[in-house]
Amino acid sequence: MKILFKNGDTREVSFEEQEGKKAFWHTSAHILAQAVKRLYPDTKCAIGPAIENGFYYDFEFEFPFSEESLPAIEEEMKKIIKKSFSLQVYGMDREKALTYMAERGEDYKLELIQSLSTDEEISFYRQGEYSEFCAGPHIANTCQVKAFKLLSVAGAYWRGDEKKKMLTRIYGISFPESAQLEEYMDRMEEARRRDHRKLGKELGIFTLMEEGAGFPFFLPKGMALKNLLLDYWRGLHIREGYQEISTPIMLDKRLWETSGHWEHYRENMYTTVVDDTEYAVKPMSCPGGMLVYKMEPHSYRDLPLRLAELGLVHRNEKSGQLHGLMRVRAFTQDDAHIFMTQEQIIEEIQNVVRLIDEVYTKFGFAYHVELSTRPENSMGSDEDWELATKALKDAMDSLKIPYSVNEGDGAFYGPKLDFHLKDSIGRTWQCGTIQLDFQLPQRFEAEYTGADGEKHRPIMIHRVILGSIERFIGILIEHYAGKFPVWISPVQVKLLPVSEKYILYANEASEALKAAGIRVEMDSRNEKLGYKIREARLDKVPYMVIVGEKEQENHTVSVRGRDETCGNQDMGEMSLKELIKIIRDML
């Protein structure tokens, strides 16, 4: 398809390319706005960008808007697409653009133009009677949008500011082919069935309460799952030579000023006052790790020094952005900070990449890597940034792992590698990250004594693998649709006595399984067996173990597997030793 840039140039780009998707979805947002203005001329348009999956547009309607109005808007969008409007780009000087928007009562567009810091000619895109102040690019003709769907309606504060007006946001998706839309809608329906908020409550893993918006409550089974993940994490880090530390949940404001977080991250931090001194609740653990490093002198022989921390961090997320376990205000970050010499950089990056690969492979995730480079609000010299960026590239190139480049999206203190994992229904999640930092060791005046007897500055790697433990659990719930692998299932065996007469024997079986290290739960309710089996299936437990008269007489159990990953659904009668062996083999 052909896309049109604001300078008038055109270029052929595939929809499968990121640039192609962005232009396609951005144009779809314009079609949505054009349809809304046709149907409701007094509506004011705000912004309508392409997003990761589709597009949205924010409007100020003069009436209470609801999803009931979406079909009418979709019909009008179809008419616009059928007209095959070619998009035209033209320029307008700042004063004319301001007058143009003022005459049309487009207050939000007016504010956007006023906020521009340039006096350069402002680009507009026109399709039919509709013109939009926009930097583009866009697809060349509306007819290329063969299939689309308006998905939902939500409230959104103007410019994300809770003190400003609440607008109506309409979300949509579009594709060049109808089959692509059908596939997407099927995938979204599957995602709804796997929604971790629904499954998390049904499976007794976590809950969210009004008394703590953004602060999840983990229930007993959720804590079992969380601890299993943390045990696995600790075992890996002991093997890889990390030392675990724990730093305070809040520290003096001066520490955050030194680290640069106060300047670059202040709006996301919670603060309090202790003994007339301002403190900040930590949004990340790195400054505390720096203090631990500086507690004692270090030699080059101590490096690399790998300090790992399961740090509870808090971030002041906006209420509209909260989403189950995926976006919370308090979470545990599987952080680690590696202090090293410049000569050790490549090898340490490679070691972390291999560790991340091992973890994601264990959970069945494919992934791709993105290198994010220097942002505008960064700190540090050009030389440091160039050296750090080159080191990340060289490490990845030597491992022969492909990566894309995300210009200007690095951390304020250094470039980074982000690991985007793909789940079982094709969605991507950013979890692991490796950030190379020359700045914090300088700001904290960290040192080590080199082989030459002189003082040197260490280089620092910040890295997480799971990212947020809470978010990773949410991803796992949806990835497995609640059917966790046996090794991390909070309950591995559900014991189902046929009646109360067999509870004593069921208790004996339960104790034997627990003694073998197997997690067991018993349904001792006075209910019919069929009902108990249905309930166990809903709980997605790997193994249902039935005990009745025959099993009690034979000192056996009858076993049913959850699905093919656990063996046959009806595995038949067997001894407890045989069942224990099957489960241990699965582990």
C-alpha positions in Angstrom: 0.0 0.0 0.0 1.1 3.6 -0.6 1.6 6.0 2.4 1.6 9.8 2.1 4.1 11.9 4.2 3.6 15.5 5.2 6.2 16.7 2.7 4.0 15.2 -0.1 6.3 12.2 -0.8 4.7 8.8 -1.1 6.2 5.3 -0.6 5.1 1.7 -0.9 4.9 0.0 2.5 3.5 -3.3 3.6 0.8 -3.4 6.3 2.9 -6.0 8.0 5.6 -3.3 8.6 5.3 -1.2 11.8 5.3 2.0 9.7 2.5 0.6 7.5 0.3 -0.4 10.5 0.8 3.0 12.1 -0.2 4.9 8.9 -3.2 2.5 8.3 -4.6 2.8 11.8 -3.9 6.6 12.0 -6.0 7.0 8.8 -8.7 4.8 10.2 -8.9 7.2 13.2 -9.4 10.1 10.8 -12.2 8.2 9.1 -13.8 7.7 12.5 -13.5 11.5 13.2 -15.0 12.3 9.8 -17.9 10.0 10.4 -18.5 11.5 13.9 -18.4 15.1 12.5 -20.9 14.1 9.8 -23.4 12.6 12.3 -22.8 15.1 15.2 -21.4 18.3 13.7 -21.1 20.1 17.1 -18.8 17.4 18.5 -15.2 18.7 19.2 -12.3 16.5 18.1 -9.2 16.1 20.3 -6.6 13.5 19.3 -6.8 10.2 17.3 -3.5 8.3 17.2 -2.6 4.8 16.1 -1.8 2.6 19.1 -0.2 -0.9 19.5 -3.4 -2.7 18.3 -5.6 -0.3 16.3 -6.5 3.3 17.0 -8.7 5.5 19.2 -10.1 9.0 18.9 -11.1 11.3 21.8 -14.2 13.5 21.4 -16.2 16.0 23.4 -19.9 15.2 22.7 -22.7 17.5 23.6 -24.8 14.5 24.8 -24.1 11.4 27.0 -22.4 9.1 24.5 -22.8 5.4 24.7 -21.8 2.3 22.8 -25.4 2.2 21.4 -24.2 4.9 18.9 -21.3 2.9 17.5 -23.3 1.0 14.8 -24.5 4.4 13.3 -20.9 5.6 13.3 -19.7 2.4 11.6 -22.3 2.8 8.9 -21.1 6.3 8.2 -17.4 5.1 8.1 -18.4 2.5 5.5 -19.8 5.3 3.3 -16.6 7.3 3.6 -14.5 4.3 2.7 -16.8 3.5 -0.2 -16.2 7.0 -1.6 -12.5 6.2 -2.0 -11.3 9.6 -0.8 -7.7 10.2 -1.8 -5.8 11.9 1.0 -4.2 15.2 0.3 -1.6 17.0 2.3 -1.1 20.7 2.4 0.5 23.3 4.7 -0.9 26.3 6.6 1.0 29.0 8.5 0.5 29.1 12.3 -1.8 32.1 12.3 -4.0 30.8 9.6 -4.2 27.4 11.3 -5.2 29.0 14.6 -7.9 31.0 12.8 -9.1 27.9 11.0 -9.5 25.9 14.2 -11.1 28.9 16.1 -13.7 29.4 13.4 -14.7 25.7 13.7 -14.8 25.7 17.4 -12.2 23.0 17.7 -10.8 24.1 21.0 -8.6 21.0 21.5 -6.9 21.4 18.1 -6.5 25.1 18.8 -4.7 24.2 22.1 -2.5 21.7 20.3 -1.4 24.2 17.7 -0.7 26.9 20.4 1.5 24.4 22.2 3.7 23.9 19.2 7.2 25.4 19.7 7.8 26.0 16.0 6.7 28.6 13.6 7.1 26.3 10.7 4.3 25.6 8.3 1.7 23.3 9.9 0.6 20.2 7.9 -3.0 19.2 7.3 -4.5 16.1 5.8 -7.7 16.3 3.8 -10.1 13.4 2.9 -13.3 14.6 1.2 -14.8 17.5 3.2 -12.8 16.6 6.3 -9.5 18.3 7.1 -7.3 17.3 10.1 -4.2 19.1 11.5 -1.7 16.2 11.6 1.9 15.3 11.1 1.0 12.0 9.3 1.9 9.8 7.6 -1.3 8.3 6.2 -2.4 5.8 3.6 -3.1 7.3 0.3 -6.8 6.4 0.0 -9.6 5.6 2.4 -10.7 2.6 0.2 -7.7 0.6 1.4 -9.5 0.1 4.8 -11.4 -3.1 3.8 -12.4 -4.2 7.3 -12.8 -2.4 10.6 -14.7 -2.6 13.9 -15.3 0.0 16.7 -14.6 -1.9 19.8 -15.4 0.1 22.9 -16.0 3.4 24.6 -14.1 4.7 27.6 -13.6 8.0 29.4 -10.2 9.8 29.0 -9.0 13.0 30.6 -7.7 15.6 28.1 -4.0 15.1 27.8 -4.2 12.5 30.6 -4.6 15.3 33.2 -7.2 14.4 35.9 -7.8 18.1 36.5 -8.9 18.6 32.8 -12.2 17.7 31.1 -13.2 14.1 30.7 -13.6 13.2 27.0 -15.1 10.2 25.3 -12.6 7.8 23.8 -13.7 5.4 21.0 -11.4 2.5 20.3 -11.3 0.7 17.0 -9.3 -1.8 14.8 -9.0 -2.1 11.1 -7.3 -4.2 8.4 -6.7 -4.4 4.7 -8.5 -7.8 4.5 -11.8 -9.1 6.1 -10.1 -12.3 7.1 -7.6 -10.4 9.2 -10.4 -8.7 11.1 -12.2 -12.1 11.7 -8.9 -13.6 13.0 -8.4 -10.6 15.3 -11.9 -10.8 16.7 -11.5 -14.5 17.4 -8.3 -13.8 19.2 -9.9 -11.1 21.2 -12.7 -13.4 22.2 -10.2 -16.0 23.3 -8.4 -13.2 25.3 -11.7 -12.4 27.0 -12.0 -16.0 28.0 -8.5 -15.9 29.4 -8.8 -12.6 31.2 -6.6 -12.9 34.2 -8.9 -10.7 36.3 -11.8 -13.1 35.8 -9.7 -16.3 36.1 -7.6 -14.9 39.0 -10.8 -14.5 41.0 -12.3 -17.8 40.0 -9.1 -19.8 40.8 -8.6 -18.0 44.1 -5.3 -16.4 43.0 -5.8 -12.7 43.7 -8.5 -10.1 44.1 -8.8 -6.3 43.8 -10.6 -4.3 46.4 -12.1 -0.7 46.5 -10.0 -0.1 49.6 -6.8 -0.3 47.6 -7.1 0.6 43.9 -4.0 -0.7 42.2 -2.9 -2.7 45.2 -3.7 -6.4 44.6 -4.5 -8.9 47.3 -2.9 -12.3 46.9 -5.0 -15.2 48.2 -3.5 -18.5 49.5 -3.3 -20.1 46.1 -1.9 -16.9 44.6 0.8 -16.9 47.3 1.6 -20.5 46.6 2.1 -19.6 42.9 4.1 -16.5 43.7 6.4 -18.3 46.1 7.0 -21.1 43.6 8.1 -18.5 41.0 10.3 -16.8 43.6 11.9 -20.1 44.6 12.7 -20.8 41.0 14.1 -17.3 40.6 16.3 -17.7 43.7 17.6 -21.1 42.6 18.7 -19.6 39.2 20.4 -16.6 40.8 22.3 -18.7 43.3 23.6 -20.8 40.4 24.6 -17.7 38.5 26.6 -16.2 41.3 24.2 -13.5 42.5 24.0 -12.3 46.1 20.5 -11.4 47.3 19.9 -8.2 49.2 16.9 -6.2 50.5 16.8 -2.4 50.6 14.3 -0.1 52.4 11.0 0.6 50.9 11.5 4.4 51.4 14.6 6.6 51.6 15.5 10.2 52.0 14.6 12.6 49.1 18.3 13.5 48.8 19.1 10.0 47.6 16.6 10.4 44.7 18.0 13.8 43.9 21.5 12.3 43.6 20.2 9.4 41.4 18.3 11.7 39.1 14.9 10.2 39.8 13.6 13.3 41.5 14.2 15.3 38.4 13.1 12.7 35.8 10.5 10.6 37.6 9.1 12.7 40.4 5.5 12.7 39.2 5.4 8.9 39.5 6.7 8.8 43.1 4.9 8.7 46.5 6.4 10.9 49.2 6.0 11.3 52.9 7.7 13.2 55.8 9.7 11.5 58.5 11.2 13.6 61.3 10.7 16.8 59.3 12.6 15.2 56.4 11.0 14.4 53.0 11.2 10.8 52.0 10.2 9.0 48.8 8.7 5.5 48.6 11.0 3.8 46.1 9.7 3.4 42.5 12.8 1.2 41.8 15.6 -0.3 43.8 18.8 0.9 42.1 19.7 3.8 44.4 19.5 1.4 47.4 21.8 -1.0 45.5 24.3 1.8 45.0 24.4 2.4 48.7 25.0 -1.3 49.4 27.9 -1.3 46.9 29.5 1.8 48.5 29.4 0.3 52.0 32.9 -1.1 51.7 35.9 -0.6 49.3 36.1 -2.9 46.3 38.9 -4.2 44.2 38.8 -5.3 40.5 39.1 -8.8 41.9 35.5 -8.4 43.4 34.0 -7.6 40.0 31.7 -8.5 38.5 29.6 -8.1 41.7 26.0 -9.3 41.1 23.4 -8.0 43.6 19.9 -9.3 43.2 16.8 -8.0 45.0 13.1 -8.8 45.1 12.2 -5.2 45.7 8.7 -4.0 46.6 8.2 -0.8 44.6 5.4 1.7 44.4 4.5 3.9 41.4 1.8 6.6 41.2 -0.1 5.3 38.2 -3.2 7.2 37.1 -6.5 5.5 38.0 -7.6 5.2 34.4 -4.4 3.2 33.5 -4.8 0.5 36.2 -5.6 -2.9 34.8 -5.7 -6.0 37.0 -2.2 -7.3 37.7 -0.9 -5.8 34.4 -0.8 -2.2 35.7 -0.7 -1.7 39.5 0.6 0.8 41.9 2.6 -1.7 44.0 4.6 -4.7 42.7 7.6 -6.8 43.3 10.4 -6.3 40.8 13.0 -9.1 40.3 15.8 -6.6 40.2 19.5 -7.1 39.9 22.4 -4.7 39.6 25.8 -5.9 38.3 28.9 -3.8 39.0 31.7 -4.5 36.6 34.8 -3.2 34.8 34.5 -1.9 31.2 36.2 -5.1 29.9 33.5 -7.2 31.5 30.5 -5.4 29.9 30.0 -7.7 26.9 30.3 -11.0 28.8 27.9 -9.8 31.6 25.3 -8.7 29.0 25.6 -12.0 27.3 25.2 -13.9 30.6 22.0 -12.0 31.4 20.6 -12.6 27.8 21.2 -16.3 28.2 19.5 -16.3 31.6 16.4 -14.5 30.2 16.3 -16.9 27.3 16.4 -19.9 29.7 13.5 -18.5 31.8 11.3 -17.6 28.9 11.9 -20.9 27.2 10.9 -22.8 30.4 7.5 -21.1 30.3 7.0 -21.6 26.6 7.4 -18.0 25.5 8.8 -16.9 22.2 10.3 -13.4 22.3 11.9 -10.6 20.3 14.4 -8.0 21.5 14.3 -4.2 21.1 17.3 -1.9 21.6 16.1 1.5 22.9 18.5 4.4 22.4 19.1 7.8 24.1 15.9 9.8 25.0 15.7 13.6 24.9 15.6 14.0 28.7 18.7 12.0 29.3 21.7 12.7 31.5 25.4 11.9 30.7 27.9 12.6 28.0 27.6 11.7 24.3 30.7 9.6 24.7 29.2 7.5 27.5 26.0 7.0 25.6 27.8 5.9 22.4 30.0 3.5 24.3 27.0 2.0 26.2 24.8 1.7 23.0 27.7 0.0 21.1 28.3 -2.4 23.9 24.6 -3.6 23.8 24.8 -3.9 20.0 28.1 -5.9 20.1 26.8 -8.3 22.8 23.7 -9.0 20.8 25.5 -9.3 17.5 28.1 -11.7 18.9 25.2 -13.9 20.2 23.6 -13.7 16.7 20.3 -12.7 18.3 18.3 -10.3 16.0 16.9 -7.1 17.5 15.0 -4.0 16.3 16.0 -0.4 17.3 13.5 1.9 19.1 15.1 5.3 18.7 14.9 7.6 21.7 13.1 5.3 24.2 16.0 4.4 26.5 16.1 5.1 30.2 17.2 8.6 31.2 20.5 7.1 32.5 21.3 4.6 29.7 20.3 2.6 26.6 18.5 -0.7 27.2 17.5 -4.0 25.7 13.8 -4.8 26.1 12.5 -8.4 25.8 9.0 -8.7 24.4 7.6 -12.1 25.0 4.8 -13.6 22.9 2.0 -15.6 24.6 0.0 -18.5 23.4 -2.5 -16.4 21.5 0.0 -14.1 19.9 0.0 -11.1 22.1 3.3 -9.5 23.1 4.3 -8.3 26.6 7.4 -6.3 27.6 9.0 -8.0 30.6 12.7 -8.4 30.7 15.1 -5.5 30.3 18.9 -4.9 30.4 19.9 -1.3 31.0 23.6 -0.3 30.7 24.4 2.6 33.0 27.5 4.8 33.2 25.7 7.6 35.1 24.6 6.3 38.5 28.1 5.1 39.4 29.4 8.6 38.6 26.6 10.4 40.4 27.2 8.3 43.5 31.0 8.4 43.1 31.2 4.6 43.2 34.8 3.2 42.9 36.9 0.2 42.8 40.7 -0.2 42.9 42.1 -1.5 39.6 45.1 -3.8 38.9 47.2 -0.6 38.5 46.4 0.4 42.1 44.4 3.4 40.9 40.7 4.3 41.6 38.3 3.5 38.8 34.6 4.0 38.2 32.5 0.7 37.8 29.9 0.3 35.1 26.5 -0.8 36.1 23.8 -3.1 34.6 20.2 -2.8 35.8 18.2 -5.9 34.8 15.0 -7.7 35.4 13.8 -11.0 34.0 10.2 -11.5 35.0 9.8 -7.7 35.4 7.0 -7.3 37.8 6.2 -10.6 39.6 2.5 -9.5 39.7 2.3 -8.7 36.1 4.2 -11.9 35.1 1.6 -13.9 37.1 -1.2 -12.1 35.2 0.6 -13.0 31.9 1.0 -16.6 33.0 -2.7 -16.9 33.9 -3.7 -15.7 30.4 -0.9 -17.6 28.6 -2.0 -20.9 30.2 -5.7 -20.0 30.5 -5.4 -20.9 34.2 -4.1 -24.4 33.4 -0.6 -24.0 34.9 2.1 -26.5 34.3 2.3 -29.1 37.1 5.5 -27.6 38.6 3.8 -24.2 39.4 0.2 -25.3 39.9 -0.8 -24.1 43.3 -2.7 -27.3 43.7 -1.4 -30.4 41.9 -3.8 -33.0 43.1 -7.5 -32.7 44.0 -8.7 -35.7 46.2 -12.3 -36.6 45.6 -13.7 -39.1 48.1 -16.9 -40.7 46.7 -18.7 -40.2 50.0 -18.0 -39.4 53.6 -17.3 -43.1 54.3 -14.0 -42.8 52.4 -12.7 -39.5 53.9 -10.4 -41.4 56.3 -8.7 -43.2 53.5 -8.6 -40.0 51.5 -6.8 -38.3 54.4 -4.2 -41.1 54.4 -3.7 -40.7 50.7 -3.4 -36.9 51.2 -0.7 -37.3 53.9 1.3 -39.7 51.7 1.2 -37.2 48.7 2.1 -34.3 50.9 5.0 -36.3 52.4 6.3 -36.7 48.8 6.2 -32.9 48.3 3.0 -32.8 46.3 0.5 -30.0 46.8 -2.9 -31.5 47.6 -6.4 -30.3 48.3 -9.4 -32.5 49.3 -13.0 -31.9 48.5 -14.7 -33.5 51.5 -18.1 -31.9 50.9 -21.2 -34.2 51.0 -21.8 -33.8 47.3 -22.2 -36.2 44.4 -19.0 -37.3 42.7 -20.0 -35.9 39.3 -20.5 -32.5 40.9 -17.0 -32.6 42.6 -15.4 -33.6 39.3 -17.0 -30.7 37.5 -15.8 -28.3 40.2 -12.3 -29.7 40.0 -12.3 -29.2 36.2 -13.3 -25.6 36.8 -10.4 -25.3 39.2 -8.1 -26.5 36.4 -6.2 -28.8 38.8 -3.7 -31.1 36.9 -4.8 -34.4 38.6 -8.2 -35.5 40.1 -7.8 -38.5 42.4 -10.9 -40.4 43.2 -11.2 -42.8 46.2 -14.1 -45.0 46.9 -14.9 -48.6 48.0 -12.8 -50.3 45.3 -9.8 -48.0 45.9 -9.9 -48.4 49.6 -10.0 -52.2 49.4 -7.1 -52.3 46.9 -5.1 -49.5 48.6 -5.1 -47.7 45.3 -6.5 -44.5 43.7 -8.3 -43.7 40.4 -6.6 -40.9 38.5 -7.9 -38.5 35.9 -5.6 -36.0 34.2 -6.7 -32.5 33.4 -5.7 -32.7 29.7 -3.1 -34.2 27.4 -0.3 -32.2 29.1 -0.9 -34.3 32.3 -1.4 -37.7 30.6 -4.7 -39.3 29.6 -7.9 -37.9 31.0 -8.8 -41.3 32.4 -5.5 -42.7 33.7 -7.1 -45.6 35.6 -6.5 -47.2 38.9 -3.0 -47.2 40.3 -1.0 -47.2 43.5 0.0 -44.0 45.3 3.6 -44.8 44.5 2.8 -44.9 40.8 1.0 -41.6 41.0 3.8 -39.9 42.9 6.3 -41.2 40.2 4.1 -39.8 37.4 3.9 -36.3 39.1 7.7 -36.3 39.9 8.4 -37.2 36.3 6.3 -34.3 35.2 8.3 -32.0 37.5 
